[in-house]
Amino acid sequence: WDTATGGMLQKLAGHESDVVSAEFSLDGARIVTASLDNTVRVWSAVTGEELLKIEGDTDGINFMKSAKFSPDGTNILTFGSFDNSVHVWEASTGDEISQLKGHSLSVNYASYSIDGHYIITTSSDKTARLWDAASGDPILKLEGHERSLNSAAFSRDGSRIVTGSDDGTVRVWDVTFPRDVMRIGTHDTSAFSATFSQDGESVVTASADTTARVWDSTTAQLRMKLQGHRDVVRSAAFSQDGSLIVTASMDKTARVWDAMTGAAISSLEGHAGGVYDAAFSPDGRRIVTASGDGAVWVWDTANFKEVMKLSDNDAAVFAVAFS
């Protein structure tokens, strides 16, 4: 979609079942998608042409859950539903480079560090693992959570990792000294997402307990509890300048908060279904929201009014991202 006009630029057609993830390459030239048809496909963001098709296991029970480009765009990281491993593929040829094996249950999340040197994975086996992105060799096994892990994120400098779990806890790990783990906070129930602010000083978390919370990442002190949603909070994210936080909830709203005071600034209302995801544009001037009603809305952060409604989906939209 064109966020200036609301016009559809390309419709990426070819998958034979639900598309569960989509992501731009860092240069914005390509898009990678993962589908329940057990394929990953790479597309030209300019023409919509399918450039590459990667097929997963052909056992009939597995499916692709996620696909991400490496920061330099040369590789693609994928994981499926039942094989408990992560695969790295060459982005131009589709050749498999490495398979990251070690988790004993399904992988729930995988991502590169910002510099592309590391890969972090989380699993239902209650652990997160750190891998060397070039060789695929395991580096660290992060243990301590008591239930399945939902998310992990690197600090911008790559020195720390934050994890969120169904046990309700959020933990920060030092990559250099993994035993130096800080349990920074506890939600009343599952923590779905946890991310650092750009300066690394704060962590924002989203939970099934209907709250988002902001923590000091070095002292573990709770800075603020963001209360107001009436249902599960699926995601929470800082703006690039760290001044705002946006949360997405199954109560059919997204909300914007002052990241310094925790004050509620605006409730973004209009979706007919739960809001699964919300994200700021890189310049902070727009917010995009994705909903179970199949619509994607774009909002202006100057007045928090709807700018456009992007609606051409017959099913729920689970994730959104700006180029």
N, C-alpha and C positions, 0 to 999 in steps of 0.2 A: 504494500500500500504506500501511496504518497501521503506523508503526514501534513503536507502543505495544502493539498486539495481534497484529500479523501478518496482520490481515484485509485482504482485497482491497477497496479503496474503489471503484475504477472500472476497467473494462476498455475501453480505447480501441480500438474496432474500426471498420475502414473502409478501411485501407490494403490494397492488393491484392498487395503483395510485402513483403520484409523491411523492417522499421523499423530504421534505422541510427543515429538519434540522437533524443533526447528531452530537453527542458529546461523547467523551470518559469520563469514570469515572476518578477520579483523579489518581487512581492507574493504569490506563491503561488496566484493565482486562475486562471491559465491554464497550459497546457502546449503546447509546440510540438514536432511530430514531423516527421522527414524520412524518406523511404522510397525504396527501389529502384523503386517504381512511378512515380517522377518527380513526386511531389507532396509538398507540405508542408501539414500540417494543424494548426489551432489548436483546442484543446479546453478546455472548462470543467473545472477541476480539482475542482469541487464536484459537478457532475452527470454529467460524462463526455460531455456533448453536443458534437458537432462544431460549432464556431463559424465556421470559415473553411477553405477549401481553395484552395491556390495550386498551379497546374500549371506545371511547367517546360517546356522545349522539347519539342515533339512529334515530334522526328526519329527517335525509336525507339531511339537509342543512348545518350542521356544519362540520368543519374539524379541525384537529390538526395543529397548526401553529408552535409550538416549543416544545421541551422537553429538560430538563437539569437535571443532577444529582445535589444533594446537595453536598457540599464539602466533607462530610464524606461518600458519596455514598449510604446512607441508604434510601433516598427519591428521588422522581422524581417530577419536577415542569413542568406543562403543561398549555398551554392556547390554545383556539380554535378561531374560526372565528367570531361567533355571540353571544356567551352567556355572554360576558362582564365580565367574571370571570376567576380566575386562580385556578387550582386544584393541590393538593399535594397528591402523591401516595407513598405507601410503595414499595420500589424498589425490594424486594424479593417476595412479594405476589401479588402486584397489587391492594391491598386494598386502597380505598380512605381514606386519613387521614383528610383532611380539604378542604374547598372551600372558596376562598378569594373573597368576594362579596362587591361591593361598587362603582365600575366604572359604568357610565351610558351609555358608548359606548364601542366599541370593544377594547380589550387589544392589544397593539402593541409590547410590550416587557416585559419580566419578568426575574429576575435573583436573585441568592443568593448573600449576602455579602460574603467576603472571609472567614470569621469565621463561616458562616452558621447560624448566629443568626437572620438575617433579610432577607426579600424578598422585592425587589423594583419592581414596575410595572408602566408602562406608558400606556396611553390610548388616543384614539381620542376625549375623553371628555375634553381635555386640561389640565389634571392633571396627576401627578405621585402620587403613594401612597406607604407608607412604612408599612410593616406588620411584626409581630412577627412570625418567622418561625416555632417555636415550637407549638404555640397555634392557629395560623392563625388569631389572633386578629389584627385589624387595629391600627396603632400607629400614623401616620402622613398623612395628605393630603397636597400635595405640589401644591399650586395654584399660577398662575401668567402668565404662557404662554397664548398666545392668539389664538393658533391653536393646532392641533394634535401633540402629543409628539411621537418622533420616537425612542429615545434611552435614557438609563440611565446607569450610572456606578458608583460604589463605589470607593473612594480612598482606597489605600491598607490598611490603618489603620481603615477603616470603619467609619470615623468621618464625611465624606462629601460625597455628591452625586452630579454628574454633569448630566444635562439633555439637550437634543437637540430637537428642535421643528420645525415644518413646518412654524412657524412665523419667522424663521431665527435666533432666539436668542438662546444663550447658558447660562444656569444658574447653579450656584453652591450653594448647600444648606447645612447648618450645621445640622447634624442629631440631635444634642442636643438642638439647638436653631433654629428651622425651619424658624422663622421670619427673621433670619439673612441670607437673600438670597442675592447673588451677581449676577447681570446680567453682565457676563464677556465679552460678545461680541455679535456682530450681523453680520450674513452673509446677502448677498443680497437676498437670497431665502432659501429654506429648509435646515436645518442642519440635516443630516442623522445619523451621529454618533459623539459621544464625549467621550473621555477616558482620564483618568489621566496618567501621567508618573508614573513610579514605586516609585519615591520619593514624589509624590503628589504635586510637585511644579508647574507643567505645565499641561495644557489640550490641546489635539489636536482634532480638529473638521474637519469633511468632509461635503461638501455641494454641492447642485445642481448648485451653482454659479461657478463651475469648479475649486474652490480653496479648499485647506486645510489651516487651520490657527492654530497657536500655541499661547496660552494665558498664562499669569502668573495667577495661580489659586488663589492667595491671593490679588493681586492688581488690577486684571482685565485688565492689560495692554496687548495690542497686541504685542507679541514678534516678530512674523514673519508671512508673508503671503506666502504660498507655491503655486506659480503660474507656469503653464506650461501645465497642462492638457487642452484638448480641448473639454471636455464634462463633464458631471456630475461626481463628485467624490463620490463613494459609501462608502468607508471606509478609515480610517487612524489609524495607530497604532504605538506606540513606540516599539523599541527593548527592551529586558529585562534590558540592561545596560543603556538605555536612550540616547545612542549616535546617533541612527538612527530613522527615521520615514519611513514607507512604506505606500503609498496611492494606492488605486485601483480605476480605472475610466472606464466609459463607452466608452472612446476613444480607448479602446482595449489595454491599457498599464497599468502597475503598475510603480510607480516611487519611488526612494529611495532618501532621503534627509538627510543632516546633521542637527541633532536636535539642535545643538548649534548655527549655523549660518543661517540655512535655505537654504543653497546652494544645488542645484540639483546635485546629485552624479551619478545617472544612471537611464535610462529609460528601463524597462524590456518589450521588444517588441517581438511579435510573435503570440499572440492570434488572432484568427479570429473573435472574438466577444468581447463585453464589458466585463471588468474584474469587477466582483461583490465583490470579497473579496481578501485580501492578509494578510498573517500572518508570523511572525518570528518564527523560532524554538526556544525552550527554551534557547539553548546555543548561539543563534544569528548567527549561521553559515549558515543557510538556510532560504530562503523565499519560501512560497508556494502561488500560485495564482489560483483562480477559475474563470471560464469564461462562458459566454453564448455560447461559441463554444463547450461546453461539455468536454473540456480538463482541466486537472490540471497540472501545471508546477511547478517544483522545481528548485530554483536558488541558486547559491553559492554566499555568500556575500563577499568572498575574491576578486572575479573578476566580479561578477554580470552576469556570464554566466549561460545559461541553463544547469542544471545537468541531468535532466530527464523530460520526458513528460509522464504523467500518463493519458492515454486516453482509457476509456472503457465505456463512458457514451453517451447515445443517445440523451440526452437533456442537458439544461443548468445546470451548477453547481453554486450554489449561496453562499456556505460557505465552508470554509476549516479550518482544525485545526490539529496541531501535537499532538501526545500522550505525 
